[in-house]
Amino acid sequence: MESTLLFDIGLSIVTASFFAYIAKILRQPLILAYIIAGILIGPVGLGLIRDEHSVRVLSDLGLAFLMFIIGLEIDLRKLMEAGRVVIIAGIIQVLLCGALGFGVASWLGYKSLTAGYIAAAFAFSSTMIAVKILSDKSELDTIAGRITLGILLLQDVISIFVLALQSNITNPSILPIAFSFAKGIALVLGAGLTTKYVLPRLFRFVAKLPEILLISTISWCFVVSWLAMKADFSIATGAMIAGVSMSSFPYNLDVIAKIRALRDFFVTLFFVSLGMQIVVSSPYVITSAAIISIFVILSRFVTVIPALKALKYGYRFGILTSISISQISEFSLVIVSVGYGLGHISKDIVSLTAIILIITSTISTYMTLNNHRITGFLLDILGKIGLKERDSAETATANHRGKSLILLGCHRIGSSLIESIKDRYRDFLVVDFSPEVDARLRILNIPFLYGDISHQDTIEEMEIQHAKVVVSSISDDFLRGTDNLRLLKQIKRLNPNARVIVTAETIKKAVEMYKAGADYVLIPRILSANYLLEIIDIALNGRIDELKIRELVALEKRREIID
């Protein structure tokens, strides 16, 4: 019996769901599960769906929703706040990785236009995969996490220009490209002005009607996509521009929440259909994919590490960031899919890119899960060949030896503590390995030691045997390569007379630390609850307005290391 559209869609979703469960168990990205599902049921696998055209038509909707959501989640203000470090490092990474990709593809025998497409796919990393893993590890708010997110956001912005160029790539004369950019700028400006002056009024009118809000949002995506296609751009370009134009919209979060489930359904079909398109015409495709995958991973290290080192962020953050972005992007598949649709490249390149995504995403997932262990290993190797992380003693703003009070780490609690004690105590030292903290403490002339508290040499460098009180205000959730219990034992071994204050998130852990010799265990949630109880009493007694005014005045006066 001939398969129907309903059968094809149903089989695609069921198979994708099955492999999604397997991916969850193996802690692999869902994208890989969907692609493998497509390979299994497509022409290369069991041949259950021989004509994937019907599914691919619906997958185009998935592509539009994927680009629309990516656009909605691009926060241009955050990108600008990330500053020159992210912009410089991101541009260097994209350009140099693109150049390396072109060189590798040419070396493997691919012609110029095909090599250009491989280079474009080579340059971008997966926002979806990297952010998901870092979020699961609670590392998005670390310095390396913020740099990674900034570079990924910059890549998404650059990708808009790549999509805009695709339709004119076969006619690279100045006039058509200039005309294409002019149309693109007009489309961006038109979308921006409409979302600023027209859409807010319409959305306020229907804000309390969820159904109309949803279809209005989808309508905007399709209108801009249709205008993009009329201007000879791809549907992906239009959908992303539509999303970016609404990224600062007051109803942005509500829109994302409503459209995400719809997007997930169609995106599943998109990646399943890509799996169906994988055709291994020769063993050379597999060989090329393996070689290119190795170079993709290596390219992140040789471009990002020197860039961040030159920007005074050291090898550690360069390695951590390189690991996080060491895969190609789902957007790389979009680029080659659009190129295949335009007739620029063969189906083999779509297959090649999908295989590279599978290889690099799998490897990068395991690398990110073990990123601090890998970073320590690579730092040891760099140290042995003379490329040491910058000397902590050189970054101290004052003599750091023999301080009676030592603060280990300067995260949120540490930042607030420093602001509160800097005028009360002079005989104290802050230890951290954040270049941002380093720069701000220099301005305040606060004694600072640049070093990783998970390393024994940093503990020895701070001359902890002279300390009277040592405070670790960072919870284990944010410590990498060590924990508060291990720090406590190290400190007590080197200075048994020191009073040690450490931090715990659970009661069980706090009890264990007290038994190990802690003089006080800070449990933030209990302190917060106790203080909140006092606030509740004040509110019930009708004195909350007075407290509010005092708190506002105090907050406006504070100038902390970390905002």
FILUMMAR-787527 format. One record per residue (C-alpha): residue in one letter; chain; x, y, z. Coordinates in Angstrom, 3 decimals, decimal comma, padded with zeros to 6 digits. Example, Ala and Ser with C-alpha at 12.3 -4.5 7.8 and 13.67 -1.06 7.14 Angstrom:
PT  aa  ch        c1        c2        c3
PT   A   A   012,300  -004,500   007,800
PT   S   A   013,670  -001,060   007,140
# end
This chain:
PT  aa  ch        c1        c2        c3
PT   M   A   000,000   000,000   000,000
PT   E   A   001,319   003,422  -000,952
PT   S   A   002,260   005,503   002,040
PT   T   A   000,186   008,604   002,612
PT   L   A   001,253   011,966   003,956
PT   L   A  -000,376   011,165   007,295
PT   F   A   001,460   007,829   007,484
PT   D   A   004,796   009,492   006,625
PT   I   A   004,366   012,183   009,276
PT   G   A   003,187   009,690   011,891
PT   L   A   006,057   007,300   011,220
PT   S   A   008,548   010,173   011,372
PT   I   A   007,261   011,394   014,731
PT   V   A   007,010   007,912   016,288
PT   T   A   010,530   006,950   015,168
PT   A   A   011,921   010,310   016,321
PT   S   A   010,267   009,810   019,732
PT   F   A   011,806   006,347   020,096
PT   F   A   015,321   007,602   019,380
PT   A   A   014,725   010,663   021,575
PT   Y   A   014,315   008,322   024,557
PT   I   A   017,583   006,616   023,661
PT   A   A   019,308   010,000   023,300
PT   K   A   018,000   011,012   026,720
PT   I   A   019,437   007,867   028,296
PT   L   A   022,796   008,377   026,550
PT   R   A   022,745   012,151   027,292
PT   Q   A   023,028   013,048   023,618
PT   P   A   021,431   016,038   021,818
PT   L   A   017,917   015,381   020,504
PT   I   A   018,927   016,687   017,081
PT   L   A   021,096   013,601   016,639
PT   A   A   018,163   011,347   017,538
PT   Y   A   015,964   012,992   014,911
PT   I   A   018,607   012,730   012,176
PT   I   A   019,265   009,064   012,987
PT   A   A   015,510   008,436   012,889
PT   G   A   015,413   009,943   009,392
PT   I   A   018,328   007,783   008,255
PT   L   A   016,623   004,637   009,573
PT   I   A   013,245   005,161   007,879
PT   G   A   014,615   006,864   004,767
PT   P   A   015,983   005,494   001,500
PT   V   A   019,392   004,663   002,996
PT   G   A   017,887   002,693   005,894
PT   L   A   014,776   000,540   005,874
PT   G   A   013,204   002,453   003,000
PT   L   A   009,868   002,867   004,807
PT   I   A   009,616   006,358   003,304
PT   R   A   011,122   006,395  -000,179
PT   D   A   009,743   009,755  -001,277
PT   E   A   010,543   012,186   001,498
PT   H   A   009,197   015,164  -000,485
PT   S   A   005,901   015,329   001,414
PT   V   A   007,645   015,359   004,789
PT   R   A   010,217   017,868   003,523
PT   V   A   007,445   020,296   002,558
PT   L   A   006,212   020,327   006,136
PT   S   A   009,790   020,457   007,401
PT   D   A   010,150   023,835   005,676
PT   L   A   007,647   025,087   008,229
PT   G   A   009,918   023,654   010,917
PT   L   A   012,827   025,565   009,420
PT   A   A   010,808   028,791   009,521
PT   F   A   009,790   028,247   013,149
PT   L   A   013,356   027,290   014,127
PT   M   A   014,799   030,477   012,624
PT   F   A   011,955   032,550   014,080
PT   I   A   012,564   031,268   017,610
PT   I   A   016,354   031,733   017,251
PT   G   A   015,662   035,312   016,203
PT   L   A   013,288   035,856   019,135
PT   E   A   015,936   034,619   021,561
PT   I   A   018,745   036,810   020,181
PT   D   A   019,095   039,573   022,751
PT   L   A   021,025   042,290   020,915
PT   R   A   021,345   044,315   024,107
PT   K   A   023,077   041,396   025,855
PT   L   A   025,383   041,050   022,875
PT   M   A   026,360   044,712   023,114
PT   E   A   026,779   044,444   026,897
PT   A   A   029,174   041,528   026,388
PT   G   A   031,533   044,130   024,981
PT   R   A   034,589   044,033   022,833
PT   V   A   035,890   040,698   024,179
PT   V   A   032,989   038,705   022,748
PT   I   A   032,761   040,750   019,541
PT   I   A   036,492   040,547   018,769
PT   A   A   036,842   036,884   019,770
PT   G   A   033,636   035,954   017,926
PT   I   A   034,584   037,670   014,679
PT   I   A   038,086   036,150   014,793
PT   Q   A   036,606   032,703   015,414
PT   V   A   034,084   032,880   012,567
PT   L   A   036,520   034,318   010,010
PT   L   A   039,467   032,067   010,829
PT   C   A   037,349   028,918   011,202
PT   G   A   035,691   029,743   007,871
PT   A   A   039,116   030,166   006,248
PT   L   A   040,368   026,908   007,779
PT   G   A   037,204   025,151   006,631
PT   F   A   037,715   026,390   003,077
PT   G   A   041,330   025,222   003,153
PT   V   A   040,447   021,766   004,468
PT   A   A   037,616   021,355   001,931
PT   S   A   039,903   022,427  -000,942
PT   W   A   042,590   020,037   000,289
PT   L   A   040,009   017,226   000,209
PT   G   A   039,267   018,026  -003,432
PT   Y   A   036,013   020,004  -003,222
PT   K   A   035,597   022,803  -005,776
PT   S   A   035,397   026,484  -004,824
PT   L   A   031,611   026,957  -004,382
PT   T   A   031,216   023,631  -002,569
PT   A   A   034,273   024,422  -000,427
PT   G   A   032,671   027,795   000,396
PT   Y   A   029,536   026,080   001,662
PT   I   A   031,609   023,665   003,742
PT   A   A   033,537   026,654   005,118
PT   A   A   030,284   028,399   006,126
PT   A   A   029,025   025,235   007,825
PT   F   A   032,465   024,820   009,446
PT   A   A   032,402   028,290   011,048
PT   F   A   029,185   028,133   013,082
PT   S   A   028,549   026,301   016,364
PT   S   A   025,311   025,028   017,841
PT   T   A   023,606   027,486   020,178
PT   M   A   020,986   024,863   020,981
PT   I   A   023,457   022,135   021,984
PT   A   A   026,030   024,317   023,784
PT   V   A   023,498   026,324   025,796
PT   K   A   021,535   023,216   026,780
PT   I   A   024,589   021,405   028,153
PT   L   A   026,001   024,478   029,924
PT   S   A   022,581   025,178   031,413
PT   D   A   022,326   021,591   032,683
PT   K   A   025,756   022,028   034,298
PT   S   A   024,805   025,445   035,800
PT   E   A   027,708   027,043   033,937
PT   L   A   025,889   029,599   031,776
PT   D   A   026,494   032,321   034,364
PT   T   A   030,230   031,623   034,638
PT   I   A   032,749   033,789   032,783
PT   A   A   033,404   031,075   030,195
PT   G   A   029,648   030,510   029,894
PT   R   A   028,972   034,193   029,230
PT   I   A   031,769   034,361   026,658
PT   T   A   030,415   031,225   024,968
PT   L   A   026,872   032,613   024,876
PT   G   A   028,106   035,930   023,508
PT   I   A   030,066   034,260   020,697
PT   L   A   027,067   032,084   019,826
PT   L   A   024,755   035,119   019,706
PT   L   A   027,260   036,913   017,461
PT   Q   A   027,345   033,869   015,178
PT   D   A   023,549   033,989   014,920
PT   V   A   023,701   037,633   013,861
PT   I   A   026,414   036,907   011,283
PT   S   A   024,320   034,032   009,959
PT   I   A   021,674   036,512   008,797
PT   F   A   024,224   038,026   006,399
PT   V   A   025,294   034,564   005,222
PT   L   A   021,699   033,725   004,334
PT   A   A   021,314   037,079   002,610
PT   L   A   024,349   036,362   000,414
PT   Q   A   023,313   032,858  -000,630
PT   S   A   020,929   033,819  -003,415
PT   N   A   023,638   035,963  -005,083
PT   I   A   026,631   033,732  -004,437
PT   T   A   026,757   032,455  -008,026
PT   N   A   026,838   036,030  -009,343
PT   P   A   029,304   037,719  -007,029
PT   S   A   029,531   041,054  -008,837
PT   I   A   029,352   044,218  -006,770
PT   L   A   026,042   045,566  -008,087
PT   P   A   023,830   042,477  -007,405
PT   I   A   025,380   041,980  -003,963
PT   A   A   025,000   045,677  -003,109
PT   F   A   021,396   045,557  -004,323
PT   S   A   020,824   042,422  -002,247
PT   F   A   022,189   044,097   000,871
PT   A   A   020,082   047,169   000,177
PT   K   A   016,981   044,984   000,007
PT   G   A   018,076   043,208   003,175
PT   I   A   018,607   046,491   005,037
PT   A   A   015,211   047,726   003,824
PT   L   A   013,600   044,510   005,043
PT   V   A   015,307   044,757   008,449
PT   L   A   014,418   048,453   008,848
PT   G   A   010,849   047,863   007,726
PT   A   A   010,436   044,964   010,159
PT   G   A   012,018   046,967   012,979
PT   L   A   009,865   050,041   012,447
PT   T   A   006,713   047,936   012,181
PT   T   A   007,432   046,120   015,455
PT   K   A   008,197   049,430   017,149
PT   Y   A   005,237   051,537   016,011
PT   V   A   002,509   049,237   014,634
PT   L   A   002,600   045,786   016,248
PT   P   A   002,587   046,992   019,898
PT   R   A  -000,836   048,592   019,389
PT   L   A  -002,211   045,479   017,708
PT   F   A  -000,787   043,159   020,366
PT   R   A  -002,091   045,300   023,225
PT   F   A  -005,526   045,041   021,619
PT   V   A  -005,435   041,214   021,587
PT   A   A  -003,111   040,619   024,589
PT   K   A  -005,875   038,967   026,611
PT   L   A  -006,866   036,670   023,751
PT   P   A  -004,152   033,979   023,609
PT   E   A  -005,378   032,403   020,371
PT   I   A  -005,274   035,682   018,441
PT   L   A  -001,903   036,572   019,975
PT   L   A  -000,490   033,261   018,734
PT   I   A  -001,842   033,481   015,180
PT   S   A  -000,821   037,154   014,986
PT   T   A   002,742   036,173   015,864
PT   I   A   002,789   033,363   013,300
PT   S   A   001,272   035,715   010,725
PT   W   A   004,104   038,183   011,312
PT   C   A   006,651   035,388   010,773
PT   F   A   005,000   034,369   007,489
PT   V   A   004,558   037,964   006,233
PT   V   A   008,253   038,786   006,711
PT   S   A   009,256   035,381   005,267
PT   W   A   007,085   036,048   002,204
PT   L   A   008,627   039,515   001,769
PT   A   A   012,090   037,953   002,098
PT   M   A   011,294   035,427  -000,629
PT   K   A   010,002   038,259  -002,860
PT   A   A   013,340   039,990  -002,277
PT   D   A   015,155   036,799  -003,399
PT   F   A   016,127   035,746   000,122
PT   S   A   015,336   032,405   001,747
PT   I   A   012,422   031,676   004,044
PT   A   A   015,005   031,126   006,808
PT   T   A   016,302   034,689   006,386
PT   G   A   012,818   036,162   006,618
PT   A   A   011,871   034,083   009,647
PT   M   A   015,028   035,065   011,532
PT   I   A   014,558   038,775   010,709
PT   A   A   010,958   038,499   011,917
PT   G   A   012,168   036,951   015,166
PT   V   A   014,985   039,459   015,761
PT   S   A   012,594   042,356   015,122
PT   M   A   010,396   041,026   017,955
PT   S   A   013,244   040,111   020,311
PT   S   A   012,785   043,249   022,438
PT   F   A   008,995   043,096   022,191
PT   P   A   007,083   043,468   025,495
PT   Y   A   005,218   040,231   024,720
PT   N   A   008,380   038,367   023,719
PT   L   A   008,378   035,776   026,510
PT   D   A   004,674   035,075   026,070
PT   V   A   005,160   034,663   022,324
PT   I   A   008,083   032,245   022,767
PT   A   A   006,133   030,171   025,297
PT   K   A   003,146   029,865   022,953
PT   I   A   005,047   029,070   019,774
PT   R   A   007,697   026,741   021,219
PT   A   A   005,519   023,608   021,237
PT   L   A   004,471   024,242   017,643
PT   R   A   008,083   024,833   016,669
PT   D   A   009,263   021,623   018,340
PT   F   A   006,826   019,550   016,286
PT   F   A   007,848   020,999   012,920
PT   V   A   011,541   021,153   013,835
PT   T   A   011,401   017,423   014,550
PT   L   A   010,122   016,871   011,007
PT   F   A   012,851   019,168   009,659
PT   F   A   015,696   017,167   011,173
PT   V   A   014,063   013,808   010,398
PT   S   A   013,761   014,880   006,754
PT   L   A   017,430   015,890   006,788
PT   G   A   018,271   012,396   007,951
PT   M   A   016,267   011,026   005,007
PT   Q   A   018,379   013,120   002,657
PT   I   A   021,637   011,542   003,824
PT   V   A   022,986   009,540   000,930
PT   V   A   026,409   007,970   001,298
PT   S   A   027,342   007,714  -002,359
PT   S   A   030,883   006,571  -001,571
PT   P   A   033,142   005,752   001,377
PT   Y   A   034,913   009,046   000,634
PT   V   A   031,938   010,961   002,134
PT   I   A   032,440   009,163   005,456
PT   T   A   036,212   009,700   005,306
PT   S   A   035,784   013,390   004,496
PT   A   A   033,261   013,819   007,314
PT   A   A   035,666   012,251   009,832
PT   I   A   038,594   014,421   008,687
PT   I   A   036,541   017,621   008,641
PT   S   A   035,101   016,821   012,096
PT   I   A   038,600   016,567   013,564
PT   F   A   039,534   019,910   012,028
PT   V   A   036,284   021,527   013,268
PT   I   A   037,158   020,639   016,856
PT   L   A   040,812   021,658   016,518
PT   S   A   039,872   024,919   014,772
PT   R   A   037,983   026,153   017,832
PT   F   A   041,080   025,754   019,994
PT   V   A   043,539   027,378   017,567
PT   T   A   041,276   030,406   016,991
PT   V   A   039,562   031,067   020,342
PT   I   A   042,441   030,384   022,777
PT   P   A   044,916   032,876   021,205
PT   A   A   042,156   035,475   020,821
PT   L   A   041,118   035,316   024,476
PT   K   A   044,739   035,130   025,597
PT   A   A   045,468   038,346   023,666
PT   L   A   042,411   039,932   025,313
PT   K   A   043,913   039,029   028,732
PT   Y   A   041,448   036,253   029,560
PT   G   A   044,086   033,550   029,771
PT   Y   A   044,258   029,985   028,554
PT   R   A   041,644   028,588   030,963
PT   F   A   038,715   030,548   029,563
PT   G   A   039,937   029,999   026,018
PT   I   A   039,966   026,220   026,512
PT   L   A   036,560   026,135   028,235
PT   T   A   034,972   028,270   025,518
PT   S   A   036,589   026,219   022,743
PT   I   A   035,208   023,007   024,213
PT   S   A   031,680   024,437   024,431
PT   I   A   031,580   025,494   020,757
PT   S   A   033,460   022,524   019,310
PT   Q   A   030,564   021,313   017,152
PT   I   A   028,959   022,602   013,991
PT   S   A   025,519   024,140   014,183
PT   E   A   022,026   023,057   013,254
PT   F   A   022,211   026,315   011,326
PT   S   A   024,994   024,779   009,234
PT   L   A   022,402   022,262   008,046
PT   V   A   020,065   025,142   007,205
PT   I   A   022,775   026,814   005,113
PT   V   A   023,552   023,702   003,081
PT   S   A   019,854   022,816   002,758
PT   V   A   019,142   026,264   001,305
PT   G   A   022,195   025,865  -000,944
PT   Y   A   020,927   022,501  -002,166
PT   G   A   017,513   024,037  -002,844
PT   L   A   019,182   026,800  -004,883
PT   G   A   021,120   024,214  -006,883
PT   H   A   024,497   025,424  -005,624
PT   I   A   025,633   022,114  -004,135
PT   S   A   024,839   018,435  -004,462
PT   K   A   022,908   016,244  -002,065
PT   D   A   026,210   014,696  -000,958
PT   I   A   027,147   017,965   000,811
PT   V   A   023,899   017,909   002,785
PT   S   A   024,726   014,328   003,813
PT   L   A   028,322   015,302   004,599
PT   T   A   027,199   018,185   006,831
PT   A   A   024,660   016,036   008,690
PT   I   A   027,318   013,385   009,373
PT   I   A   029,753   016,065   010,614
PT   L   A   027,034   017,402   012,929
PT   I   A   026,487   013,912   014,342
PT   I   A   030,212   013,340   014,925
PT   T   A   031,068   016,772   016,373
PT   S   A   027,944   017,027   018,524
PT   T   A   028,566   013,618   020,057
PT   I   A   032,220   014,365   020,807
PT   S   A   031,548   017,911   022,058
PT   T   A   028,806   016,677   024,395
PT   Y   A   031,217   014,388   026,206
PT   M   A   033,943   017,052   026,138
PT   T   A   031,645   019,651   027,722
PT   L   A   030,469   017,231   030,384
PT   N   A   034,152   016,752   031,334
PT   N   A   035,349   020,258   030,419
PT   H   A   037,152   021,086   033,677
PT   R   A   039,047   017,812   033,728
PT   I   A   040,113   018,363   030,102
PT   T   A   041,021   021,997   030,856
PT   G   A   043,244   020,982   033,754
PT   F   A   044,954   018,361   031,594
PT   L   A   045,598   020,851   028,765
PT   L   A   046,809   023,541   031,179
PT   D   A   049,358   021,069   032,568
PT   I   A   050,583   020,329   029,023
PT   L   A   050,803   024,050   028,194
PT   G   A   052,727   024,623   031,413
PT   K   A   055,247   021,922   030,549
PT   I   A   056,015   023,534   027,177
PT   G   A   056,421   026,962   028,757
PT   L   A   052,956   028,413   028,063
PT   K   A   051,828   028,910   031,631
PT   E   A   048,661   030,659   032,753
PT   R   A   049,583   034,154   033,834
PT   D   A   051,385   034,339   037,161
PT   S   A   048,954   035,142   039,930
PT   A   A   051,511   037,172   041,868
PT   E   A   051,841   039,623   038,985
PT   T   A   048,171   040,561   039,173
PT   A   A   047,992   041,387   042,859
PT   T   A   047,145   045,051   043,399
PT   A   A   049,050   045,075   046,647
PT   N   A   051,233   042,793   048,693
PT   H   A   049,069   039,716   049,234
PT   R   A   051,270   037,905   051,701
PT   G   A   050,413   037,233   055,306
PT   K   A   046,810   038,519   055,345
PT   S   A   044,699   037,647   058,390
PT   L   A   041,424   037,429   056,433
PT   I   A   041,249   035,526   053,117
PT   L   A   038,151   035,448   050,911
PT   L   A   038,133   032,500   048,509
PT   G   A   036,195   033,378   045,375
PT   C   A   034,387   036,537   044,394
PT   H   A   030,985   035,547   043,076
PT   R   A   027,654   037,081   044,126
PT   I   A   027,948   036,682   047,904
PT   G   A   031,668   037,453   047,818
PT   S   A   031,048   040,608   045,804
PT   S   A   028,473   041,868   048,321
PT   L   A   030,762   040,922   051,218
PT   I   A   033,675   042,900   049,786
PT   E   A   031,475   045,981   049,349
PT   S   A   030,413   045,686   052,998
PT   I   A   033,854   045,078   054,563
PT   K   A   036,289   047,026   052,360
PT   D   A   036,093   050,100   054,607
PT   R   A   035,998   048,061   057,834
PT   Y   A   039,002   045,770   057,300
PT   R   A   042,229   046,492   055,458
PT   D   A   044,084   043,300   056,243
PT   F   A   042,306   040,975   053,818
PT   L   A   042,947   039,218   050,504
PT   V   A   040,565   038,187   047,705
PT   V   A   041,443   035,072   045,660
PT   D   A   039,755   034,401   042,313
PT   F   A   040,671   033,647   038,687
PT   S   A   038,271   036,041   036,972
PT   P   A   039,881   038,715   034,761
PT   E   A   036,763   040,863   035,306
PT   V   A   037,172   040,694   039,079
PT   D   A   040,895   041,378   038,659
PT   A   A   040,249   044,555   036,669
PT   R   A   037,628   045,925   039,085
PT   L   A   039,615   045,169   042,237
PT   R   A   042,625   046,939   040,728
PT   I   A   040,535   050,095   040,444
PT   L   A   039,481   049,786   044,098
PT   N   A   043,075   048,982   045,137
PT   I   A   041,946   045,856   046,977
PT   P   A   044,584   043,128   047,549
PT   F   A   043,904   040,397   045,002
PT   L   A   045,529   037,121   044,053
PT   Y   A   044,759   035,707   040,616
PT   G   A   044,578   031,943   040,970
PT   D   A   042,392   028,867   040,791
PT   I   A   041,488   027,759   044,324
PT   S   A   041,101   024,178   043,094
PT   H   A   044,899   024,036   042,589
PT   Q   A   047,240   023,318   045,489
PT   D   A   049,812   025,882   044,307
PT   T   A   047,243   028,690   044,630
PT   I   A   046,485   027,640   048,221
PT   E   A   050,209   027,710   048,995
PT   E   A   050,787   031,017   047,176
PT   M   A   048,275   032,864   049,378
PT   E   A   050,380   031,861   052,471
PT   I   A   047,322   030,560   054,244
PT   Q   A   049,359   029,564   057,296
PT   H   A   049,253   033,237   058,423
PT   A   A   045,464   033,603   058,081
PT   K   A   043,188   033,920   061,095
PT   V   A   039,913   033,589   059,158
PT   V   A   039,292   031,978   055,760
PT   V   A   035,920   032,367   054,036
PT   S   A   034,603   030,382   051,056
PT   S   A   031,304   032,010   050,016
PT   I   A   030,892   030,084   046,728
PT   S   A   028,601   027,055   046,768
PT   D   A   029,667   023,731   045,301
PT   D   A   027,320   024,368   042,349
PT   F   A   029,734   027,020   041,084
PT   L   A   033,069   025,548   042,164
PT   R   A   034,880   023,596   039,448
PT   G   A   037,557   020,995   040,181
PT   T   A   037,003   021,184   043,933
PT   D   A   034,299   021,682   046,585
PT   N   A   033,942   023,335   049,970
PT   L   A   034,667   020,144   051,900
PT   R   A   037,933   019,588   050,040
PT   L   A   038,927   023,238   050,544
PT   L   A   038,131   022,942   054,250
PT   K   A   040,374   019,901   054,645
PT   Q   A   043,234   021,555   052,698
PT   I   A   043,053   024,701   054,791
PT   K   A   042,870   022,834   058,102
PT   R   A   045,847   020,715   057,099
PT   L   A   047,969   023,784   056,268
PT   N   A   046,680   025,972   059,112
PT   P   A   044,919   024,056   061,921
PT   N   A   044,385   027,282   063,927
PT   A   A   042,520   029,159   061,201
PT   R   A   038,801   029,788   061,629
PT   V   A   037,211   028,452   058,443
PT   I   A   033,795   029,512   057,117
PT   V   A   032,473   027,475   054,180
PT   T   A   029,214   027,282   052,216
PT   A   A   026,722   024,449   051,797
PT   E   A   023,461   024,086   049,889
PT   T   A   022,069   021,146   051,867
PT   I   A   021,678   020,376   055,566
PT   K   A   023,369   017,000   055,153
PT   K   A   026,439   018,611   053,559
PT   A   A   026,577   021,263   056,295
PT   V   A   026,585   018,614   059,043
PT   E   A   029,388   016,768   057,229
PT   M   A   031,456   019,982   057,067
PT   Y   A   030,962   020,733   060,761
PT   K   A   032,208   017,239   061,575
PT   A   A   035,213   017,826   059,289
PT   G   A   036,230   020,879   061,313
PT   A   A   034,336   023,844   059,856
PT   D   A   033,900   026,703   062,343
PT   Y   A   030,771   027,937   060,588
PT   V   A   028,818   026,700   057,577
PT   L   A   026,934   029,304   055,586
PT   I   A   023,600   027,965   054,281
PT   P   A   022,240   030,804   052,085
PT   R   A   018,659   029,535   051,934
PT   I   A   018,330   029,396   055,741
PT   L   A   019,817   032,879   056,209
PT   S   A   017,522   034,211   053,478
PT   A   A   014,493   032,563   055,067
PT   N   A   015,348   034,001   058,511
PT   Y   A   015,809   037,499   057,097
PT   L   A   012,646   037,167   055,018
PT   L   A   010,752   036,285   058,192
PT   E   A   011,861   039,606   059,690
PT   I   A   010,663   041,413   056,557
PT   I   A   007,287   039,680   056,796
PT   D   A   006,959   040,834   060,430
PT   I   A   007,777   044,404   059,392
PT   A   A   005,235   044,250   056,559
PT   L   A   002,501   042,917   058,873
PT   N   A   003,246   045,707   061,368
PT   G   A   002,788   048,329   058,653
PT   R   A   006,421   049,524   058,565
PT   I   A   007,399   048,173   055,129
PT   D   A   007,372   051,595   053,383
PT   E   A   010,067   052,950   055,691
PT   L   A   012,202   049,867   055,118
PT   K   A   011,676   050,127   051,360
PT   I   A   013,024   053,683   051,280
PT   R   A   016,082   052,734   053,351
PT   E   A   016,818   049,714   051,145
PT   L   A   016,481   051,720   047,924
PT   V   A   018,865   054,428   049,183
PT   A   A   021,370   051,776   050,334
PT   L   A   021,208   049,887   047,018
PT   E   A   021,776   053,045   044,974
PT   K   A   024,952   053,728   046,972
PT   R   A   026,434   050,237   046,535
PT   R   A   029,169   049,748   043,928
PT   E   A   029,847   046,036   043,825
PT   I   A   032,511   044,052   041,985
PT   I   A   029,851   041,938   040,249
PT   D   A   026,498   043,497   039,448
# end
